[in-house]
Amino acid sequence: MNLMETNLKPPASTPASPARPPRIVVDRLEAGFGRHQVLRSVSLDLPDRAITAVMGPSGCGKSTFIRCINRLHDEVPGAWARGSIAVDGQDLYAPSVDPVQLRRRIGMVFQRPNPFPTFSIYDNVAVGLRLNGTRKRAILDERVEQSLRRAALWDEVKDRLDKPGTGLSGGQQQRLCIARALAVEPEILLLDEPCSALDPVATERIEELLLDLERDYTLVMVTHNIQQAARVADRTVFLLLGELVEVGQTSDMFTNPKDPRTESFISGRFG
Amino acid sequence: MLMTTVQLDGDQTENLSCSAGASRQAFGDRVFFAVLTGASLIAPLILLLFVAVLAYGAWPSIREFGLSFLTSSVWEPNPERERYGAFPFIVGTLISATLALALAAPAGIGIATLVNEVLPSRLRGTARFLIEILATIPSVVYGLWGVFVLAPWVSGTLQPALAKPLGFIPVFGPPYEPRNMLCAVLILAIMVLPIIVSVSLDAIRSVPASYREAALGLGATRWEMVRIAVWPPARSGFIGGCILALGRALGETMAVTMVIGNGRRISASLFAASDTVASTIANQFAEAPSDLFTAALIEMALLLFVVTLSVNVIARWLIRPAARTGARP
């Protein structure tokens, strides 16, 4: 426990998150595939401009949970979801919501870096803009540079924007994927274990980047890495077997867990 | 362990003080490997023998006509002024195969995309089975269908419909013959479709799901996802499938011979009776008025053999990297 405390993220300089209304409100969310139920009545709020970590052992429904937020979960054959997720008060599962339009507002970064293999670095970042109909070269150039700078990758790739994205190192590829997601200016960024395929140095760079991005975005990150949650998250959600065990300020949860299962997980007794 | 035993010489085996049973086993292994080596050499040997026999049989024609065999349009079996040139047949082969591919490639890639990306997964297997079973239909059955169904439809319905508005273009102009190049093109397109669908489907299936999710996560529609994340990585597989189909179309004999009309000439019109290398060989081998005639037919066979062999080698080589890309996580 002492070890954990030394690594804890310092509390935000601007406190009073209760003052701001929550950005994402999840109400009795249930989800699954066919007859297999993955999430069991999960209800929680996620704050704006903060990093929320969703942690738990493998198979607890972390990924399914965040894939419900951009409705990518819908794309899996046999997948279903009940309950509601509201962003800024609007229910994402309302019939009027087009999941394609929704995903242009809620970006996602995946477990393994997945830049499009036949695309150059430039085209990988520009692809989302082009999907939105941006054709003007000058605008594309500007937004590509902006996004790559935001993802702390610009200086490493500015001289080889026309080279394939797959020629970069794993950590660079993952930052390229973050730039790709940021290019369409989403309001929310979902990250599904973004560092699990990376080495410690690359992981550290991504974490620094996330701490920088949290000033402008609502970030929700899945992690199975307890230390990572402690280092970067303002708020932590702990899921176990599809159920919400505990949600709260990361510092509170790690120093003073309310649920005995949280304590055992944090102290490494399972997971 | 197995390999070292086999590679050891007899006296070395002795030195290792093997028991009698072990050395008998080593002998058995050696016989086994010898048999396998012999069996595996049969295929390349037959291939070499084939080339040799064809080249030997074609030699009189190669010596007589040289390169002009490929460029001359004169096919004159009259013994006094015997001359043979395969140019019209080569052109006919290239045109029929290329046009067939131009029709079958977009259709085949489209079908493969539909089957894998749009159809519900439980129907995929059935769809694939139905398409691939097209490839097992004997060529002569296609030919018969071509003669009795396709050719009458082409000359009775399609040709008048196209000739009226477009007849001023030579491609759709006269001569109008009942069996023609267009029949051959259409029947070839149907025959190569299963190859293209099957190879394209493999290429599409080997595209990792993570690319599809990356596209969907950016707010791509299904169609945009296919265009961004599925087709580009599968492209070399598509090309490989098309070239494999090209090899099939270049060499296809029975069905083409039955519907192409055996025109022995180059015509700009799709509705003119034409010929391919394969259809000419099939039509004329029984006549063989002279040794030179036979040699000319054999030279065409050699040509067809070498071309389809190289096309197939290229196709196999192209399909390979597609599989490798797919294996990457």
Interface residues (C-beta under 8 A of the other chain):
Chain A: N70 L72 E75 P77 V100 Q101 L102 R103 R104 R105 G107 M108 F110 R112 N114 P115 F116 P117 T118 F119 V127 G128 L131 N132 C177 R180 A181 V184
Chain B: P120 S121 P208 S210 Y211 E213 A214 A215 L216 G217 L218 G219 A220 T221 E224 I228 A229 P232 P233 R235 T325 P329
